[in-house]
Amino acid sequence: MPYIPSADDLEVITREVWTSFLDGDPAGLIATSSEMPADKITGCVHLTGAYTGSIMLQCSPPAARQAAAALFSIAPENVTQSEVVDAIGEIANMVGGNVKSMLPGPSALSLPSVVQGLLSVPGAQVVREVQLSWHAQPLFVSLWQQAS
Amino acid sequence: MRILIVDDSRAMRLIVARTLRLAGYEEHELIEAVDGRHALDVVAEEPPDLVLCDWNMPQMSGLELLTALRGAGSSIPFGFVTSEASPQMRVTALQAGAMFLIAKPFTAQDFQDALDPVLA
């Protein structure tokens, strides 16, 4: 059976991205269950090949603004919508690229897409998910797999 | 020296530039391109001394850019800065003519390890 990254793997990868580029405090991300708002921001990359599925990063709009502010080194109140899209897309790309390295290959990684609200991937289901909190705002990372 | 940063994410271009300063390369001139095709234009206009390039980009990928440069006879030092860093991708990068591959997320030390031999 090929190895499928665990929820712990998703958390380790997310923490590595966060501590490297968003928040130097390793305690900034807390593992906890919380409610994700309906107007969440979703960043997603798709994999096609030996593993076909998606890696999604979802967070509340305030967390998305905080993330963009951290990457662009600006105040959250000055963050534009295009900077949120750029930041969440790049974070999804980084997490997705690292998850891809742990999955069976070869697979191709798509460019990231970012939406506000629910992103549906027809025929795919969640196989792993980690629920985190950052600045008391929800942040979920999930691995999806397309039904064969 | 001129270092060309190629990435479709403006946030990542900023982070790469910030990391170059942290790694001690603040005296170098930094220029940017938003994808491989844009980078080809920049290189044709005034060749940089080093290209730091994302892999996965719209218009033209980093690998396509590197292949185009080497196909045109360019030997500009070229390194990938990418979220995909599997052993197979490292082999592909080196076979195409890249000098190194830095995985995202990275540290200033990662940049020093990769760039010092090139910029020394």
Chai-1 contact restraints between the chains, C-beta under 6 A:
chainA,res_idxA,chainB,res_idxB,connection_type,confidence,min_distance_angstrom,max_distance_angstrom,comment,restraint_id
A,E16,B,P105,contact,1.0,0.0,6.0,A-B,restraint_1
A,V17,B,P105,contact,1.0,0.0,6.0,A-B,restraint_2
A,S20,B,P105,contact,1.0,0.0,6.0,A-B,restraint_3
A,F21,B,I15,contact,1.0,0.0,6.0,A-B,restraint_4
A,F21,B,P105,contact,1.0,0.0,6.0,A-B,restraint_5
A,L71,B,A11,contact,1.0,0.0,6.0,A-B,restraint_6
A,F72,B,A11,contact,1.0,0.0,6.0,A-B,restraint_7
A,D86,B,S9,contact,1.0,0.0,6.0,A-B,restraint_8
A,D86,B,R10,contact,1.0,0.0,6.0,A-B,restraint_9
A,D86,B,A11,contact,1.0,0.0,6.0,A-B,restraint_10
A,A87,B,A11,contact,1.0,0.0,6.0,A-B,restraint_11
A,E90,B,S9,contact,1.0,0.0,6.0,A-B,restraint_12
A,E90,B,A11,contact,1.0,0.0,6.0,A-B,restraint_13
A,E90,B,M12,contact,1.0,0.0,6.0,A-B,restraint_14
A,N93,B,S83,contact,1.0,0.0,6.0,A-B,restraint_15
A,M94,B,S83,contact,1.0,0.0,6.0,A-B,restraint_16
A,M94,B,K104,contact,1.0,0.0,6.0,A-B,restraint_17
A,G97,B,S83,contact,1.0,0.0,6.0,A-B,restraint_18
A,G97,B,E84,contact,1.0,0.0,6.0,A-B,restraint_19
A,S101,B,S86,contact,1.0,0.0,6.0,A-B,restraint_20
A,L109,B,N56,contact,1.0,0.0,6.0,A-B,restraint_21
